[in-house]
Amino acid sequence: MSEPNTDSQTTIDAATVEVVRNYLTSAATEMQRTLVRTAYNTIIYEILDFGISLYDRDRTLIADSPGLALFLGANDYALEKLVEHVGEENIEPGDVLLMNYPYWSSTHTLDVGVFAPIFQEGPEVPREENELLGYAATRAHWLDLGAKDEGYVLDSTDVHQEGVIFPGTKVHKRGEPDEEVLDLIRFNSRLPDKVLGDLNAQIAAIRTGTRRLRELHEKYGGETINACIERIQDHGERTAREAVRALPDGAWSAVDYADGTTGDGIRIEVEVTIDGEEVHVDFSGSAEQVDGPLNIPRGMTETVCKLCFKTITTPEEASNAGQYEPLSIHAPEGNVFNASYPAPTFTIWTGIVSVDVVFKALAKAMPERVPASSGGDLNDIMLFGEDPETGRQFVEANNDAVGWGGTTDHDGATAIMHITETMVQNIPIEVFESKAPVSFDELSLRQDSGGAGEYRGGLGLRRDFRMESPVGALSIVQKTREPGWGIDGGDPGAKNGVVLECHDDADERVQVLVDNTDIYDDDRQWVGMFRGTFLEDEVISNRTGGGGGYGDPFDRDPEAVREDVIDGYVSRKAAREEYGVVITDDDDIDWEETDRRRSKST
């Protein structure tokens, strides 16, 4: 552990430190609001698919405002790679740089990072006379950037099929836009107006952060601000290390599988070691990188671990780099969690699934602090094509919520976004129907989808998309084959799935829609990634997974089971068979039969 700077601690009072800390957090939040208010596509301003960060001059995270929780720390790795590639000496006041090279940017090519240095003065002042204060970063999902397919690429075999790549390219130079780079973006996108609009929104957010950091330095002076930042980082590190010391020492592992693209599944093996005040996460037992777009860049692997680490150490505090000092990660190059060029990385769902695997390992060490498994997926449905009314191209997507796992003292939350996207929203039905030729037949909770337990898992949901005209559609789920897991006798929740409801010639349509009908079960439920063209009145029914249960279901309070039946969360059959509680047609408990069933089970 690094020693705190005692000089700064004695000369900077705690009140000033708190003012600076909250100012930085507020600045990141203001950047977020600027982005949301000026973005062009619903994935940013409705779903909140972005990550925003502020850094000091040493590229140390001092504040962030993540939309996607999975973007926690994603810009950290990318900023280091960007400066390494461009060279800090070549970064000028007023520059704005683009990065979407997956192995450096921490995610796929459509999550575009926009970075800018923050100097004390603007580009009118020469660099050598201008003090570098820090960096501002925004990351947001663009709709299209020259990939071989609209929307998500589900069958890429190398990164060059996944879009135009910017490794740290200046789109503004000394405050002036580079029209040649803007033309390169414009002519390599199917949706240039929205893409350039979102770029400008990200730049506007960066300008907000730049203005606020300059104001802070002007008010207090660089020496005071740097001393405050050091104190904030020291506090973050000390707090995290204290939290780790309170955890049991040992090593615990867990294995699970993402669906993959071939039906064989992708092995995810995680070993978590706690040693004193250090935590180490090792992915070396996971699969080698695969041929399809489910490989994970090293930077995203780090964000997965940071997300899980923060939940058990400093979940209530705003993020800063000091909090992650006790954490180390190992994923050998060429592993699915450390993809190397030219491995495709477009579909980042392996990283989504891996979060629950880390928690599965931690649950062996601290079941009282970790919930049972969630539904484990994002259940993404995306529509694309030509709007029949305007003739314009469109791409619209929606992630659906899953059930969360039960814990040692309460039921899991119902229909909540997966933990990797806890800050994220879905698109309101009215907005989605105004953006794409689709209507929604049903949006409901899935009865019996929560895993049974003394504390029940949360429910998943069902959403039915009905096509109003022929439209391209794709779906991404990667947790449909393997069930989740409960804790201490709890049952797993229902698995994810997508059901295709076609016309009368359903079997022929399924054959047209997919190359391999083996990916369907007996109910025509798709259990892998899918892309196809749907006809008018055909329906995609998205069914999301439930959370796992915690504890023996027969220990659940019968009155809680009765209330679940009344609310429609649990059927009478499940109440009887899974909980041993018999509910009459009048919604009363048949105590005699309940006692008989429960005593028989023991």
C-alpha positions as CSV (number, residue, x, y, z in Angstrom):
1,M,0.0,0.0,0.0
2,S,1.4,3.4,-0.9
3,E,2.1,5.8,1.9
4,P,-0.2,8.9,2.1
5,N,1.3,12.3,1.4
6,T,1.5,13.6,5.0
7,D,2.3,17.2,3.8
8,S,-0.9,17.5,1.9
9,Q,-2.9,15.9,4.8
10,T,-1.6,18.6,7.2
11,T,-2.0,21.5,4.8
12,I,-5.4,20.7,3.2
13,D,-8.3,20.7,5.5
14,A,-11.0,18.0,5.2
15,A,-13.7,20.5,4.2
16,T,-11.8,21.6,1.2
17,V,-11.2,18.0,0.2
18,E,-14.9,17.2,0.4
19,V,-15.8,20.3,-1.6
20,V,-13.3,19.3,-4.4
21,R,-14.5,15.7,-4.3
22,N,-18.1,16.6,-4.7
23,Y,-17.3,19.2,-7.3
24,L,-15.5,16.5,-9.4
25,T,-18.4,14.1,-9.1
26,S,-20.9,16.9,-10.0
27,A,-18.8,17.8,-13.0
28,A,-19.0,14.2,-14.3
29,T,-22.7,14.1,-13.7
30,E,-23.1,17.4,-15.6
31,M,-21.2,15.8,-18.5
32,Q,-23.7,13.0,-18.5
33,R,-26.6,15.4,-18.6
34,T,-25.1,17.2,-21.5
35,L,-24.6,14.0,-23.4
36,V,-28.2,12.8,-22.8
37,R,-29.7,16.1,-23.8
38,T,-27.8,16.4,-27.0
39,A,-27.4,12.8,-28.3
40,Y,-29.2,11.8,-31.5
41,N,-29.9,8.1,-30.9
42,T,-32.2,6.4,-28.3
43,I,-29.5,3.9,-27.3
44,I,-27.7,6.9,-25.7
45,Y,-30.5,9.2,-24.5
46,E,-33.1,6.6,-23.5
47,I,-31.1,3.5,-22.7
48,L,-28.0,5.4,-21.3
49,D,-25.4,3.3,-23.1
50,F,-22.4,5.3,-22.2
51,G,-19.6,5.9,-19.7
52,I,-18.1,9.2,-18.7
53,S,-14.8,9.8,-16.8
54,L,-12.5,12.6,-15.6
55,Y,-8.8,12.1,-15.0
56,D,-6.0,14.1,-13.5
57,R,-2.8,14.9,-15.5
58,D,-1.3,11.5,-14.5
59,R,-4.3,9.8,-16.1
60,T,-5.7,8.7,-12.7
61,L,-9.4,8.4,-12.5
62,I,-10.8,11.2,-10.3
63,A,-14.6,11.0,-11.1
64,D,-16.9,9.1,-13.3
65,S,-20.6,8.9,-14.2
66,P,-21.2,5.5,-15.8
67,G,-24.4,4.8,-17.7
68,L,-23.5,1.1,-18.2
69,A,-22.1,-0.2,-14.9
70,L,-19.9,-2.4,-17.1
71,F,-18.2,0.7,-18.3
72,L,-16.8,1.3,-14.8
73,G,-13.1,1.9,-15.4
74,A,-13.4,1.0,-19.1
75,N,-12.0,4.4,-20.1
76,D,-9.0,3.9,-17.8
77,Y,-7.4,1.3,-19.9
78,A,-8.3,3.0,-23.1
79,L,-6.8,6.4,-22.1
80,E,-3.5,4.7,-21.3
81,K,-3.4,3.0,-24.6
82,L,-4.4,6.2,-26.5
83,V,-1.6,8.3,-24.9
84,E,0.8,5.4,-25.4
85,H,-0.1,5.3,-29.1
86,V,-0.3,9.0,-29.9
87,G,2.3,10.2,-27.4
88,E,1.5,12.8,-24.8
89,E,3.9,15.3,-26.4
90,N,1.7,15.1,-29.5
91,I,-1.6,15.9,-27.8
92,E,-2.3,19.6,-28.1
93,P,-4.8,22.0,-26.4
94,G,-8.2,21.8,-28.2
95,D,-7.5,18.3,-29.6
96,V,-10.3,15.7,-29.6
97,L,-9.4,12.1,-30.3
98,L,-11.4,9.0,-31.3
99,M,-10.7,5.4,-30.2
100,N,-12.7,2.3,-31.0
101,Y,-9.8,-0.2,-31.5
102,P,-11.3,-3.0,-29.4
103,Y,-8.0,-4.4,-27.9
104,W,-7.3,-0.9,-26.6
105,S,-10.7,0.7,-26.1
106,S,-12.0,-2.2,-23.9
107,T,-15.1,-3.0,-25.9
108,H,-16.5,-3.4,-29.4
109,T,-16.1,-1.0,-32.3
110,L,-19.5,0.8,-31.9
111,D,-18.7,1.8,-28.3
112,V,-16.6,4.8,-29.5
113,G,-14.4,6.6,-27.0
114,V,-14.0,10.3,-27.4
115,F,-11.1,11.8,-25.4
116,A,-9.6,15.2,-24.9
117,P,-6.8,16.7,-22.9
118,I,-7.8,19.5,-20.5
119,F,-5.3,22.4,-20.5
120,Q,-5.5,25.4,-18.3
121,E,-5.9,27.6,-21.4
122,G,-7.4,27.1,-24.8
123,P,-5.7,26.2,-28.1
124,E,-4.8,29.9,-28.6
125,V,-2.1,29.4,-26.0
126,P,1.0,27.3,-27.1
127,R,1.3,24.0,-25.5
128,E,4.7,24.7,-23.9
129,E,3.1,27.7,-22.1
130,N,-0.1,25.7,-21.2
131,E,-0.5,23.5,-18.1
132,L,-2.0,20.1,-18.6
133,L,-4.7,19.6,-15.9
134,G,-6.1,16.3,-16.9
135,Y,-8.3,14.5,-19.4
136,A,-12.0,14.1,-20.1
137,A,-13.4,10.9,-21.7
138,T,-16.8,9.9,-23.0
139,R,-17.8,6.5,-24.4
140,A,-21.1,5.9,-26.1
141,H,-22.7,3.4,-28.4
142,W,-22.9,4.6,-32.0
143,L,-25.5,3.1,-34.4
144,D,-23.3,2.3,-37.3
145,L,-19.7,2.7,-38.3
146,G,-19.0,0.7,-41.5
147,A,-19.5,-2.9,-40.1
148,K,-20.5,-5.5,-42.5
149,D,-24.0,-5.7,-41.1
150,E,-26.4,-3.2,-39.6
151,G,-26.8,-3.3,-35.9
152,Y,-24.8,-6.0,-34.2
153,V,-22.4,-8.2,-36.2
154,L,-23.1,-11.8,-35.0
155,D,-20.9,-13.9,-37.3
156,S,-17.7,-11.9,-37.7
157,T,-14.5,-13.9,-37.9
158,D,-12.0,-11.0,-37.6
159,V,-12.1,-7.5,-36.3
160,H,-12.0,-5.9,-39.7
161,Q,-15.6,-7.1,-40.4
162,E,-16.8,-5.1,-37.4
163,G,-16.3,-1.5,-38.6
164,V,-13.9,1.3,-39.4
165,I,-11.2,1.5,-36.7
166,F,-9.9,4.6,-35.0
167,P,-6.8,3.9,-32.8
168,G,-6.6,7.4,-31.4
169,T,-7.4,9.7,-34.3
170,K,-7.7,13.4,-33.9
171,V,-11.1,14.5,-35.1
172,H,-10.4,18.1,-33.8
173,K,-7.0,19.5,-34.0
174,R,-6.2,22.5,-31.7
175,G,-9.9,23.3,-31.5
176,E,-10.7,23.0,-35.2
177,P,-12.6,20.0,-36.7
178,D,-10.8,17.9,-39.2
179,E,-13.2,17.7,-42.1
180,E,-11.4,14.8,-43.7
181,V,-11.8,12.6,-40.7
182,L,-15.5,13.7,-40.4
183,D,-16.0,12.7,-44.0
184,L,-14.4,9.4,-43.3
185,I,-17.0,8.8,-40.6
186,R,-19.8,10.2,-42.8
187,F,-19.2,8.0,-45.8
188,N,-18.6,4.9,-43.7
189,S,-21.9,5.0,-41.9
190,R,-25.4,3.9,-42.9
191,L,-26.7,6.5,-40.4
192,P,-24.3,9.4,-40.8
193,D,-26.5,12.1,-39.4
194,K,-27.1,10.3,-36.1
195,V,-23.5,9.2,-35.8
196,L,-22.1,12.7,-36.3
197,G,-24.8,14.0,-34.0
198,D,-23.7,11.6,-31.3
199,L,-20.1,12.5,-31.9
200,N,-20.9,16.2,-31.4
201,A,-22.9,15.3,-28.2
202,Q,-19.9,13.5,-26.8
203,I,-17.7,16.5,-27.6
204,A,-20.2,18.8,-25.9
205,A,-20.0,16.6,-22.8
206,I,-16.2,16.8,-22.9
207,R,-16.4,20.6,-23.2
208,T,-18.5,20.7,-20.1
209,G,-16.0,18.6,-18.1
210,T,-13.2,20.8,-19.4
211,R,-14.9,24.0,-18.3
212,R,-15.6,22.6,-14.8
213,L,-12.1,21.3,-14.2
214,R,-10.6,24.6,-15.3
215,E,-12.9,26.5,-13.0
216,L,-11.9,24.3,-10.1
217,H,-8.2,24.9,-10.7
218,E,-8.8,28.7,-11.1
219,K,-10.7,28.8,-7.8
220,Y,-8.3,26.8,-5.7
221,G,-5.0,26.6,-7.6
222,G,-3.3,23.6,-9.0
223,E,-1.3,22.8,-5.8
224,T,-4.5,22.6,-3.7
225,I,-6.4,20.6,-6.3
226,N,-3.6,18.1,-6.7
227,A,-3.2,17.7,-3.0
228,C,-7.0,17.1,-2.6
229,I,-7.0,14.5,-5.4
230,E,-4.1,12.7,-3.6
231,R,-6.1,12.7,-0.4
232,I,-9.2,11.4,-2.2
233,Q,-7.2,8.6,-3.8
234,D,-5.5,7.7,-0.5
235,H,-8.9,7.5,1.2
236,G,-10.3,5.3,-1.6
237,E,-7.4,2.9,-1.3
238,R,-7.5,2.7,2.5
239,T,-11.2,2.2,2.5
240,A,-11.0,-0.6,-0.1
241,R,-8.2,-2.3,1.7
242,E,-10.0,-2.2,5.0
243,A,-13.0,-3.8,3.4
244,V,-10.9,-6.6,1.9
245,R,-9.2,-7.3,5.3
246,A,-12.6,-8.0,6.7
247,L,-13.2,-10.7,4.2
248,P,-12.1,-14.4,4.6
249,D,-8.7,-15.4,3.1
250,G,-8.7,-18.2,0.6
251,A,-9.2,-19.1,-3.0
252,W,-12.5,-20.1,-4.6
253,S,-13.3,-21.0,-8.2
254,A,-16.4,-21.3,-10.3
255,V,-17.3,-22.4,-13.8
256,D,-20.1,-21.6,-16.1
257,Y,-20.7,-21.3,-19.9
258,A,-21.9,-18.7,-22.4
259,D,-23.9,-20.2,-25.2
260,G,-21.3,-19.4,-27.9
261,T,-22.1,-19.6,-31.6
262,T,-21.5,-23.3,-32.4
263,G,-23.6,-24.9,-29.7
264,D,-20.5,-26.1,-27.7
265,G,-20.6,-23.2,-25.2
266,I,-17.7,-21.0,-24.1
267,R,-16.1,-22.1,-20.8
268,I,-15.8,-19.3,-18.2
269,E,-13.7,-20.3,-15.3
270,V,-12.8,-17.8,-12.6
271,E,-10.6,-18.2,-9.5
272,V,-10.8,-15.5,-6.9
273,T,-8.1,-15.3,-4.3
274,I,-8.3,-13.1,-1.2
275,D,-5.0,-12.7,0.7
276,G,-4.9,-10.1,3.4
277,E,-5.8,-6.8,1.8
278,E,-5.3,-8.0,-1.8
279,V,-7.8,-9.6,-4.2
280,H,-6.7,-11.5,-7.4
281,V,-9.0,-12.7,-10.1
282,D,-7.7,-15.3,-12.6
283,F,-9.4,-16.2,-15.9
284,S,-6.6,-18.5,-17.1
285,G,-8.9,-21.6,-16.9
286,S,-11.4,-20.1,-19.4
287,A,-11.6,-21.0,-23.0
288,E,-9.1,-19.9,-25.6
289,Q,-10.4,-17.1,-27.9
290,V,-13.0,-18.3,-30.3
291,D,-13.7,-17.9,-34.0
292,G,-16.9,-15.8,-33.4
293,P,-17.4,-12.3,-32.0
294,L,-17.7,-13.3,-28.4
295,N,-14.1,-12.6,-27.4
296,I,-13.4,-10.0,-24.7
297,P,-10.7,-7.4,-24.8
298,R,-8.4,-7.1,-21.8
299,G,-9.8,-3.8,-20.8
300,M,-13.3,-5.1,-20.5
301,T,-12.1,-8.0,-18.4
302,E,-10.7,-5.4,-16.0
303,T,-14.0,-3.6,-15.9
304,V,-15.8,-6.9,-15.0
305,C,-13.5,-7.3,-12.1
306,K,-13.7,-3.7,-11.0
307,L,-17.5,-3.9,-11.0
308,C,-17.6,-7.1,-8.9
309,F,-14.8,-5.8,-6.6
310,K,-16.6,-2.5,-5.9
311,T,-19.8,-4.3,-4.9
312,I,-18.1,-6.0,-2.0
313,T,-15.8,-3.1,-0.9
314,T,-17.0,0.4,-1.6
315,P,-20.4,0.1,-3.2
316,E,-21.7,3.4,-1.6
317,E,-18.9,5.6,-2.7
318,A,-18.2,7.5,-5.9
319,S,-15.5,5.8,-8.0
320,N,-11.9,6.8,-8.0
321,A,-8.7,4.9,-9.0
322,G,-7.5,4.4,-5.4
323,Q,-10.4,2.1,-4.7
324,Y,-9.0,-0.5,-7.2
325,E,-5.4,-0.6,-5.9
326,P,-6.0,-3.9,-4.0
327,L,-7.2,-5.6,-7.2
328,S,-5.2,-7.6,-9.7
329,I,-6.3,-9.6,-12.7
330,H,-4.8,-12.3,-14.8
331,A,-6.0,-13.4,-18.3
332,P,-3.3,-14.8,-20.6
333,E,-3.1,-13.3,-24.1
334,G,-5.2,-15.4,-26.5
335,N,-7.6,-16.3,-23.7
336,V,-11.3,-15.5,-24.5
337,F,-10.8,-12.8,-21.8
338,N,-7.8,-11.3,-23.4
339,A,-8.4,-11.4,-27.1
340,S,-5.6,-10.6,-29.4
341,Y,-5.7,-9.2,-32.9
342,P,-7.5,-10.1,-35.2
343,A,-10.0,-11.9,-33.0
344,P,-13.6,-10.6,-33.4
345,T,-15.0,-8.9,-30.3
346,F,-18.3,-7.4,-31.5
347,T,-20.7,-9.2,-29.2
348,I,-19.4,-8.7,-25.7
349,W,-21.9,-11.0,-24.0
350,T,-19.2,-13.3,-22.6
351,G,-18.2,-10.5,-20.3
352,I,-21.8,-10.0,-19.3
353,V,-22.2,-13.7,-18.3
354,S,-18.8,-13.7,-16.5
355,V,-20.0,-11.2,-13.8
356,D,-22.3,-13.8,-12.3
357,V,-19.5,-16.4,-12.5
358,V,-17.3,-14.1,-10.4
359,F,-20.1,-13.8,-7.9
360,K,-20.6,-17.6,-8.0
361,A,-17.0,-18.0,-6.8
362,L,-17.4,-15.3,-4.1
363,A,-20.6,-16.9,-2.9
364,K,-18.5,-19.9,-1.7
365,A,-16.5,-17.6,0.5
366,M,-19.2,-15.1,1.7
367,P,-22.7,-16.4,0.9
368,E,-24.1,-13.8,3.3
369,R,-22.8,-11.0,1.2
370,V,-23.5,-12.2,-2.3
371,P,-26.9,-12.8,-3.9
372,A,-27.8,-16.0,-5.9
373,S,-27.4,-15.8,-9.6
374,S,-29.4,-13.3,-11.7
375,G,-31.0,-14.0,-15.0
376,G,-27.5,-13.5,-16.3
377,D,-28.2,-11.8,-19.6
378,L,-29.2,-8.6,-21.4
379,N,-31.7,-10.1,-23.8
380,D,-31.1,-7.6,-26.6
381,I,-33.6,-7.3,-29.4
382,M,-32.6,-5.0,-32.2
383,L,-34.6,-4.0,-35.3
384,F,-33.2,-2.4,-38.4
385,G,-34.1,-1.6,-42.0
386,E,-35.9,1.0,-44.0
387,D,-38.7,2.9,-42.4
388,P,-41.8,2.2,-44.6
389,E,-43.1,5.8,-44.1
390,T,-40.0,7.9,-44.5
391,G,-37.7,5.6,-46.5
392,R,-34.9,6.4,-44.1
393,Q,-32.6,3.7,-42.6
394,F,-33.1,3.0,-38.9
395,V,-31.6,0.9,-36.1
396,E,-33.3,0.6,-32.8
397,A,-32.5,-1.7,-29.9
398,N,-33.8,-2.6,-26.5
399,N,-32.4,-4.6,-23.6
400,D,-34.8,-6.3,-21.3
401,A,-34.7,-6.7,-17.5
402,V,-34.0,-10.0,-15.7
403,G,-34.7,-11.3,-12.2
404,W,-32.0,-10.8,-9.5
405,G,-31.0,-13.4,-7.0
406,G,-32.3,-13.9,-3.5
407,T,-30.1,-13.0,-0.6
408,T,-29.7,-14.0,3.0
409,D,-32.5,-11.7,4.1
410,H,-34.7,-10.7,1.2
411,D,-36.2,-11.8,-2.1
412,G,-34.4,-10.9,-5.4
413,A,-35.5,-7.8,-7.3
414,T,-38.0,-8.5,-10.1
415,A,-37.4,-7.3,-13.7
416,I,-34.3,-5.2,-13.1
417,M,-31.5,-4.6,-15.6
418,H,-28.6,-7.1,-15.3
419,I,-26.0,-5.8,-12.8
420,T,-23.7,-4.9,-15.7
421,E,-26.3,-2.3,-16.7
422,T,-27.8,-1.2,-13.4
423,M,-27.8,2.4,-14.4
424,V,-29.4,1.6,-17.8
425,Q,-33.1,1.9,-18.8
426,N,-35.1,0.2,-21.5
427,I,-36.8,2.2,-24.2
428,P,-40.4,3.2,-23.4
429,I,-42.9,1.3,-25.6
430,E,-44.3,4.6,-27.0
431,V,-40.9,5.8,-28.0
432,F,-39.9,2.4,-29.6
433,E,-43.1,2.2,-31.6
434,S,-42.5,5.8,-32.9
435,K,-39.0,4.9,-34.1
436,A,-39.5,1.5,-35.8
437,P,-42.4,-0.4,-37.5
438,V,-43.3,-2.5,-34.5
439,S,-46.0,-2.8,-31.9
440,F,-46.0,-4.6,-28.6
441,D,-48.5,-7.3,-27.9
442,E,-47.4,-8.0,-24.3
443,L,-45.1,-6.9,-21.6
444,S,-45.6,-8.9,-18.5
445,L,-43.8,-10.7,-15.7
446,R,-43.0,-14.5,-16.2
447,Q,-44.8,-16.4,-13.6
448,D,-42.7,-19.0,-11.8
449,S,-39.5,-17.7,-13.3
450,G,-37.9,-16.8,-10.0
451,G,-35.9,-19.6,-8.4
452,A,-37.6,-21.1,-5.4
453,G,-35.9,-20.5,-2.0
454,E,-36.5,-19.3,1.5
455,Y,-35.9,-16.0,-0.2
456,R,-37.2,-16.2,-3.8
457,G,-35.4,-15.1,-6.9
458,G,-36.8,-12.1,-8.8
459,L,-38.9,-12.7,-11.9
460,G,-37.9,-12.2,-15.5
461,L,-40.3,-10.8,-18.0
462,R,-41.9,-11.4,-21.4
463,R,-42.0,-8.8,-24.2
464,D,-43.7,-9.6,-27.5
465,F,-42.5,-7.6,-30.6
466,R,-45.0,-7.7,-33.5
467,M,-43.7,-6.5,-36.8
468,E,-45.9,-4.0,-38.6
469,S,-44.0,-4.4,-41.9
470,P,-41.1,-6.5,-43.1
471,V,-38.1,-5.7,-40.9
472,G,-34.7,-6.9,-40.1
473,A,-34.3,-8.2,-36.6
474,L,-31.6,-9.7,-34.4
475,S,-31.4,-11.0,-30.9
476,I,-28.5,-11.6,-28.6
477,V,-28.7,-13.9,-25.6
478,Q,-25.9,-16.0,-24.2
479,K,-27.4,-17.6,-21.1
480,T,-30.1,-19.9,-22.5
481,R,-28.5,-23.4,-22.2
482,E,-27.0,-23.4,-18.7
483,P,-29.2,-22.6,-15.7
484,G,-28.2,-20.1,-13.1
485,W,-27.6,-21.1,-9.5
486,G,-29.1,-20.8,-6.0
487,I,-27.4,-20.5,-2.7
488,D,-27.8,-22.8,0.4
489,G,-30.4,-25.0,-1.2
490,G,-32.1,-22.4,-3.4
491,D,-33.2,-23.3,-6.9
492,P,-32.0,-21.6,-10.1
493,G,-34.4,-19.3,-11.9
494,A,-35.9,-19.9,-15.3
495,K,-33.5,-19.6,-18.3
496,N,-33.6,-17.0,-20.9
497,G,-35.1,-17.6,-24.4
498,V,-36.7,-16.1,-27.4
499,V,-39.7,-17.7,-29.0
500,L,-40.5,-17.2,-32.7
501,E,-44.2,-16.9,-33.5
502,C,-44.4,-17.1,-37.3
503,H,-47.2,-17.5,-39.8
504,D,-49.1,-20.8,-40.5
505,D,-46.2,-22.2,-42.4
506,A,-44.1,-21.9,-39.2
507,D,-41.8,-24.8,-39.9
508,E,-40.9,-23.5,-43.4
509,R,-40.4,-19.9,-42.0
510,V,-38.1,-21.2,-39.3
511,Q,-36.1,-23.0,-41.9
512,V,-35.8,-19.7,-43.9
513,L,-35.0,-17.6,-40.8
514,V,-32.2,-19.8,-39.5
515,D,-29.6,-22.0,-41.1
516,N,-29.7,-24.6,-38.3
517,T,-33.1,-25.5,-36.8
518,D,-31.3,-27.4,-34.1
519,I,-30.9,-24.2,-32.1
520,Y,-34.7,-24.5,-31.3
521,D,-36.3,-26.6,-28.7
522,D,-39.7,-28.2,-28.9
523,D,-41.4,-24.8,-28.5
524,R,-39.4,-23.1,-31.2
525,Q,-37.5,-21.3,-28.6
526,W,-34.3,-20.0,-29.9
527,V,-31.2,-20.7,-27.8
528,G,-28.5,-18.7,-29.5
529,M,-27.8,-15.4,-31.4
530,F,-30.1,-14.8,-34.3
531,R,-30.4,-12.5,-37.2
532,G,-33.1,-12.5,-39.9
533,T,-35.9,-10.7,-41.8
534,F,-39.4,-10.9,-40.3
535,L,-42.6,-10.5,-42.1
536,E,-45.6,-8.4,-41.2
537,D,-47.5,-9.8,-38.1
538,E,-44.7,-12.1,-37.1
539,V,-43.7,-12.0,-33.5
540,I,-40.5,-12.2,-31.5
541,S,-41.3,-13.1,-27.9
542,N,-38.4,-12.2,-25.6
543,R,-38.4,-14.3,-22.4
544,T,-35.9,-13.2,-19.8
545,G,-34.4,-15.3,-17.0
546,G,-35.2,-15.2,-13.3
547,G,-32.9,-14.9,-10.3
548,G,-31.8,-17.9,-8.2
549,G,-33.3,-18.6,-4.8
550,Y,-31.6,-18.4,-1.4
551,G,-32.1,-21.1,1.2
552,D,-34.4,-24.2,1.3
553,P,-37.8,-23.4,-0.4
554,F,-39.6,-25.4,2.3
555,D,-38.3,-22.8,4.9
556,R,-40.1,-20.0,3.2
557,D,-42.9,-18.4,5.2
558,P,-46.1,-19.9,3.9
559,E,-47.8,-16.5,4.1
560,A,-45.1,-15.1,1.7
561,V,-45.9,-18.0,-0.7
562,R,-49.6,-17.2,-0.5
563,E,-48.9,-13.5,-1.2
564,D,-46.8,-14.6,-4.2
565,V,-49.7,-16.7,-5.5
566,I,-52.1,-13.8,-5.1
567,D,-49.8,-11.4,-6.9
568,G,-49.3,-13.9,-9.7
569,Y,-45.6,-14.3,-9.2
570,V,-46.0,-18.0,-8.3
571,S,-48.6,-20.5,-9.6
572,R,-50.5,-22.7,-7.2
573,K,-48.8,-25.7,-8.8
574,A,-45.3,-24.3,-8.0
575,A,-46.4,-23.3,-4.5
576,R,-47.4,-26.9,-3.9
577,E,-44.6,-28.6,-5.6
578,E,-41.6,-26.3,-5.0
579,Y,-42.6,-24.7,-1.6
580,G,-44.8,-27.4,-0.2
581,V,-47.5,-24.8,0.4
582,V,-51.1,-25.6,-0.7
583,I,-53.1,-22.6,-1.7
584,T,-56.9,-23.1,-2.0
585,D,-59.0,-21.6,-4.8
586,D,-60.1,-18.9,-2.2
587,D,-56.4,-17.9,-1.8
588,D,-56.2,-19.4,1.7
589,I,-53.5,-21.7,3.0
590,D,-54.5,-25.4,3.5
591,W,-52.5,-25.8,6.7
592,E,-53.1,-29.4,7.1
593,E,-52.0,-30.4,3.6
594,T,-49.1,-27.9,3.8
595,D,-47.8,-29.4,7.0
596,R,-48.2,-32.9,5.6
597,R,-46.2,-32.0,2.4
598,R,-43.5,-30.2,4.3
599,S,-43.1,-32.9,7.0
600,K,-42.9,-35.6,4.3
601,S,-40.1,-33.8,2.5
602,T,-38.0,-33.9,5.7
